[in-house]
Amino acid sequence: MRLTNTKGEFILETLSEKYAHNAAQTKGKNLPKETKREIYKATFIETRDKLSKIFSKIEITQINKLEKRKMSEQNKN
């Protein structure tokens, strides 16, 4: 996928906000897995909706796949 600098920055900002929000809601709070899952799901939906203002469904799917791949790589290290 080719991105303009503006779109790339938008993705970076949006995903950074997603992870910051998730961390603020869950870190150090000793929440049950189900509660965390609900937080992550709500944040995922918010992020998807925000991305859908600029990107097509296919592009959002590609972004999500790349994000999952990157997170998987980071978790291995």
Beta strands, then each sheet from edge to edge (+ up, - down):
end
